[in-house]
Amino acid sequence: MQRNYMHDMTLILDCPDEASLRALGGRLAGLLKVGDVIALHGDLGAGKTTFSRGLIEAFAGVTDVPSPTYTLVQTYDSGPLPVWHYDLYRLEDTSELVELGWDETADGVALVEWPERAGAKLPKWRLDLTIEFLGEGRRVTLEPHGEGWQTRLHGF
């Protein structure tokens, strides 16, 4: 993983392969705190679930991390905090979020794929993580919203 630059607290990293994208998730796991939300942006196949697998494996010690594409949410209770991994691609209405345990995530950590589908329910204080194709690898942009994430990403 290569650090490209940091501008206005936005951090841009290049991940040359899938393993480095998973490793980035593992590194970020060490920064998590109760109530954190990571909004995962990127096209289909960009690596949102791959990143999430690395984070969940490191944080919750779970090695079988399926994509929540069809279930919309997978939960993991084996780490220091519960983790909710959402894939909102198939969400039809934001009112469905309550049924998926959205309000409970304040007691743990939420990873949200396709966060724009959460509309106004997506918290303003979060980490936006955007994954873009870069040849065979990926470019990952970390954009913190709120002092907590800005402080934690300093020196990351």
JOQUIBEL-V360688 format. One record per backbone hydrogen bond with DSSP energy under -1.0 kcal/mol. NH is the residue of the N-H (numbers start at 1). CO is the residue of the C=O. Records with the same first field share a line. If there is no record, write none. Layout:
BEGIN
NH: CO / CO
END
This chain:
BEGIN
2: 14
4: 12
5: 12
7: 10
10: 7
11: 142
12: 5
13: 140
14: 2
15: 138
21: 17
22: 18
23: 19
24: 20
25: 21
26: 22
27: 23
28: 24
29: 25
31: 28
32: 29
35: 108
36: 33
38: 110
39: 127
40: 112
41: 129
46: 43
51: 47
52: 48
53: 49
54: 50
55: 51
56: 52
57: 53
58: 54
59: 55
60: 56
72: 68
74: 85
76: 83
83: 76
84: 109
85: 74
86: 111
87: 72
88: 113
91: 88
96: 93
97: 94
101: 98
102: 97
104: 101
105: 102
107: 104
108: 105
109: 82
110: 36
111: 84
112: 38
113: 86
114: 40
117: 114
118: 115
119: 116
121: 118
122: 119
127: 37
128: 143
129: 39
130: 141
131: 41
132: 139
134: 137
137: 134
138: 15
139: 132
140: 13
141: 130
142: 11
143: 128
145: 126
150: 146
151: 147
152: 148
153: 149
156: 153
END
